[in-house]
Amino acid sequence: MNFGVIGYGYWGPNVVRNLASLECSQVIAIAEMSPAARKRAQKAYPGIHITPDAADVISSAKIDAIAVITPVWTHYELAKAALENGKHVFVEKPFTSNVEQGEELINLAQRRNLKIMVDHTFLFTGAVKKIWQLLDEGTLGKLYYYDSTRVNLGLFQHDINVLWDLAPHDLSIMDYLIRASPEAIVATGQKHLNGYEDVAFMTLYFPEKIIAHINVNWLSPVKVRTTLIGGERRMLVWNDLEADEKVKVYDKGVKITNREGVYELLVNYRTGDMWAPQLEQVEALRQELSYFVECISNGREPFNDGCAGLRVIKMLEAASESLSKRGTLVYL
Ligand SMILES: NC(=O)c1ccc[n+]([C@@H]2O[C@H](COP(=O)([O-])OP(=O)(O)OC[C@H]3O[C@@H](n4cnc5c(N)ncnc54)[C@H](O)[C@@H]3O)[C@@H](O)[C@H]2O)c1
């Protein structure tokens, strides 16, 4: 499958490297506006056509699919042009800048019988696959909460706030693991430096009393990537910065019983073993791109399609509304 890639900034080189090394795909053109980035691309891939003009790549008859690896405000225009030219689209998270744009792209792709995949890379990591399996098998029992901390110093974005930059990772993971949409969202945050919120907190109320919380911050002195997931039977800690044993499952829980007639609550704490399940060691982006090519070849809809991207945008829009009203509860 022949790919054209638009955007060779920070993330673009990873997409090009993986597409170029997969057996089922090759990159035949890269569009990049920055001369310095074009120079880097030319040096790394002398055999690939490199151009400043995205339209060159989008209109090429030799290209089957376009990867859009540019800032979010450009996703809609570039993806729309690609679909109108009959190309399948792999587009970065967050899918679009608003719900209307996402809906339009999904409709366009459906009418043209083309695939959209939104890069929710974490869904292809060994850790998220294992957590999905633990939930599916009932190892954790009924889910109580998802609580994620995703903080570090920078990288400051110039077009979006920290929620739109970092929260899509957790929102896509929650969407995949919880398999339900939130009923209401509260978000709070503050702008300190460049006019966009650089510290933000988001709470999501899901059906069946599942609650989720995300802490995202560009002003943290240390990098933290830790998620706690608690269930009725067991709980787990996922520390994505650990080299080994990223996921630890704790056989801990609480049981509350009411002593008959005495109206007294009895709280039993249960502490058992902790274990670290074996995780698949693969580059998530490589698996994801290979799956995209497979979906196109077999005419299958990827699970991280435009609709999955749109669900994340709906959560981000509700969070933005709540944020602008200092944490008012917004129903979806
Ligand atoms: N999936 C992930 O884990 C992950 C990680 C990082 C970034 N991202 C996403 O990737 C996207 C890009 O992020 P980045 O950090 O690489 O940004 P970046 O600013 O480093 O790179 C974007 C590049 O796109 C180029 N560009 C913009 N518009 C263009 C156009 N019309 N034609 C040609 N080139 C154009 C810019 O010159 C720039 O070099 C964002 O949506 C971001 O959220 C995803």
The ligand as an ORCA input file, in Angstrom:
! r2SCAN-3c Opt
* xyz 0 1
  N      -0.129      9.496     18.931
  C       0.780     10.055     19.694
  O       1.249      9.467     20.659
  C       1.221     11.438     19.363
  C       2.429     11.937     19.863
  C       2.795     13.230     19.514
  C       1.997     14.000     18.690
  N       0.831     13.489     18.246
  C      -0.062     14.270     17.372
  O       0.585     14.458     16.129
  C       0.204     15.704     15.549
  C       1.478     16.491     15.242
  O       2.170     16.714     16.430
  P       3.740     17.041     16.445
  O       4.117     17.072     17.878
  O       4.475     16.165     15.499
  O       3.716     18.545     15.877
  P       4.923     19.335     15.185
  O       4.533     20.777     15.217
  O       6.235     18.932     15.796
  O       4.930     18.801     13.687
  C       3.926     19.098     12.769
  C       4.582     19.346     11.409
  O       3.570     19.488     10.439
  C       4.005     20.450      9.484
  N       2.813     20.975      8.784
  C       1.745     21.629      9.339
  N       0.828     21.882      8.393
  C       1.310     21.393      7.225
  C       0.806     21.359      5.899
  N      -0.377     21.885      5.587
  N       1.575     20.785      4.954
  C       2.792     20.254      5.256
  N       3.312     20.254      6.503
  C       2.580     20.801      7.487
  C       4.738     21.490     10.327
  O       5.654     22.242      9.532
  C       5.433     20.631     11.372
  O       6.742     20.285     11.011
  C      -0.694     16.385     16.582
  O      -2.043     16.149     16.235
  C      -0.363     15.672     17.878
  O      -1.447     15.651     18.808
  C       0.437     12.230     18.549
*
